[in-house]
C-alpha cells in the first residue's frame, strides 16, 4: 500500500491592500501552501464559518473590523482543530502587543514582512498544529479506551452485584431459635463481595456449632474462598462438613474445635496450596449444660456477655489457618448461664476506625455490649452497625463487618 498524500496547509490571507495580499499569497504558494484571500475582517470571518483554515495571516489595521476584532471573533467560532493566528502589524508598543495576545493571536510579524521571518513563523505554527493534532488523537484514544474500560467495569460491576447476591445466600439463615438458645448473624461486606463468613449448624439436638471466619484479602478471590469454606461448614450437607464425623445409628458427631482448626490448616497447606489464609473462631455449645468448647485461630477474642451485664473476652489468640504446617490449636472451655450470650466477631468490628484513624477496639466493643445488654440479639446487632457507622463518621466500613451472636436461655 502506498502512503497517503500529504495535504498542504490551508492559509487565509486577510488584508485590505490587494497588493499586500498578492505578495503574501505568491510566497505562500511557492512554499507549497493552499491560499485563500479576504479583503476585510468581515469577509474573512464569513469564510471561516464555512472553511476550517489551518493558519490565518491577518493585517491589524483594516477599515471596519480590525485584525484583533477578527481574531476574537475567529476564536469564538466552533471548530474541531486549532487555527494558528498571526497578526501583521507595524505596532511595536508592548501594551498593543498584549492586546493582540489577549485577543487570541499566537504570533506577530512586523510590516514590511521579511520572507525568511515569515517562513520561520509559519514553520513554528505548523509545529504547534502538529502537536495539537497529536494531542487530539491521543485524547481520542484515551476517550475510546476509557469508554471500553467503562464497558468492562459496568460488566464487572453487574457480575459483582450478582456475586454479592450469591454470597449472601451462603448464609441461609440470619436467625434461628433452637428452643434453649438462639443464634443471630451479622454480615456486612465492605465492597461488592467480602471475605467474611459466619454461621451455625446443629451437630445434634443438644449441640450447636458456631463459626466466624475472615479470609485474607478482599474481593473476588476472598469471596471464592469463603464460598468453598461455606460448603465445608454447611449443616445442609453434613456428609461434606469438615467438622462432622459419623456417629452411632446414622447420627453425626463432631470433631472437637481444635481438631476442626487442625483439619482446615492441613487442607489449606496440603490440598488447596493457595497463598490465602484465614482466621477463625469456632465454638461448640452444649445447650443442655451451657458448656462451651472453642478454638481461636488468629481471630479476635470471642466475647461473653453475661446476663448481669459483665463482658468477658476469652481465648488465647492462636495462629491463623493456612500459614504454619503442623500448627497447634488449643481448646478453650467456658460455661454459659441462663441469659448469657457468646459473640464471635470479626476484626472489622474492633478495628473499625474513626475519621482520625482511632479504632473502636475491644474496649469500645465492651462498652457497647454493656450499654446494649437488655436488647434482643437481632436488635443488638443492628445497633452495632449503627454504632460502627457513627464511629466511622458515616463513611463506608473499610473492612467486612460480621459476627454470630449466640443467646443461651438455659
C-alpha positions, 0 to 999 in steps of 0.5 A: 500500500502506498502512503497517503498524500500529504495535504498542504496547509490551508492559509487565509490571507486577510488584508485590505491592500490587494497588493499586500495580499498578492505578495503574501499569497505568491510566497505562500504558494511557492512554499507549497501552501493552499491560499485563500484571500479576504479583503476585510475582517468581515469577509474573512470571518464569513469564510471561516464559518464555512472553511476550517483554515489551518493558519490565518495571516491577518493585517491589524489595521483594516477599515471596519473590523480590525485584525484583533476584532477578527481574531476574537471573533475567529476564536469564538467560532466552533471548530474541531482543530486549532487555527494558528493566528498571526497578526501583521502589524507595524505596532511595536508598543508592548501594551498593543502587543498584549492586546493582540495576545489577549485577543487570541493571536499566537504570533506577530510579524512586523510590516514590511514582512521579511520572507525568511521571518515569515517562513520561520513563523509559519514553520513554528505554527505548523509545529504547534498544529502538529502537536495539537493534532497529536494531542487530539488523537491521543485524547481520542484514544484515551476517550475510546479506551476509557469508554471500553474500560467503562464497558468492562467495569459496568460488566464487572460491576453487574457480575459483582452485584450478582456475586454479592447476591450469591454470597449472601445466600451462603448464609441461609439463615440470619436467625434461628431459635433452637428452643434453649438458645438462639443464634443471630448473624451479622454480615456486612461486606465492605465492597461488592463481595467480602471475605467474611463468613459466619454461621451455625449448624446443629451437630445434634439436638443438644449441640450447636456449632458456631463459626466466624471466619475472615479470609485474607484479602478482599474481593473476588478471590476472598469471596471464592474462598469463603464460598468453598469454606461455606460448603465445608461448614454447611449443616445442609450437607453434613456428609461434606462438613469438615467438622462432622464425623459419623456417629452411632445409628446414622447420627453425626458427631463432631470433631472437637474445635481444635481438631476442626482448626487442625483439619482446615490448616492441613487442607489449606497447606496440603490440598488447596496450596493457595497463598490465602489464609484465614482466621477463625473462631469456632465454638461448640455449645452444649445447650443442655449444660451451657458448656462451651468448647472453642478454638481461636485461630488468629481471630479476635477474642470471642466475647461473653456477655453475661446476663448481669451485664459483665463482658468477658473476652476469652481465648488465647489468640492462636495462629491463623489457618493456612500459614504454619504446617503442623500448627497447634490449636488449643481448646478453650472451655467456658460455661454459659448461664441462663441469659448469657450470650457468646459473640464471635466477631470479626476484626472489622468490628474492633478495628473499625476506625474513626475519621482520625484513624482511632479504632473502636477496639475491644474496649469500645466493643465492651462498652457497647455490649454493656450499654446494649445488654437488655436488647434482643440479639437481632436488635443488638446487632443492628445497633452495632452497625449503627454504632460502627457507622457513627464511629466511622463518621458515616463513611463506608466500613473499610473492612467486612463487618460480621459476627454470630451472636449466640443467646443461651436461655438455659 
